[in-house]
Amino acid sequence: MPGPLSGIRVVDLTGVVSGPLATAFLADQGADVIKIEPPGSGDALRKWRKLRNGTSVWWDAQSRNKESVCIDLRVAEGQALVRELLRDADVLIENFRPGTLEAWGL
């Protein structure tokens, strides 16, 4: 059965705890959440605190019901990809320091 947020697309540019938890709640309610992770080790939450099979238990809990995509926001190609994703998005959630997205032209 679809949730009340079915059909809503969320682009998740958050990291660590509060942002991923917020977007997990949206995904639990049926939103299509696209989690953008940096290349290399991915979101820092993947290796945060206690690990099970090489991945954080926090990551397992907070990445549920999301689609993860690796995009480097620091390069022009990655920024262009995010702009494409945002064209069809209803919601953008981010928790960077103020001015970070502006510095990247986002």
Secondary structure, DSSP 8 states (H G I E B T S, - for coil): ---TTTT-EEEEE--TTHHHHHHHHHHHTT-EEEEEE-TTT-SGGGGSSSEETTEEHHHHHHSTTEEEEE--TTSHHHHHHHHHHHHT-SEEEE---TTHHHHTT-
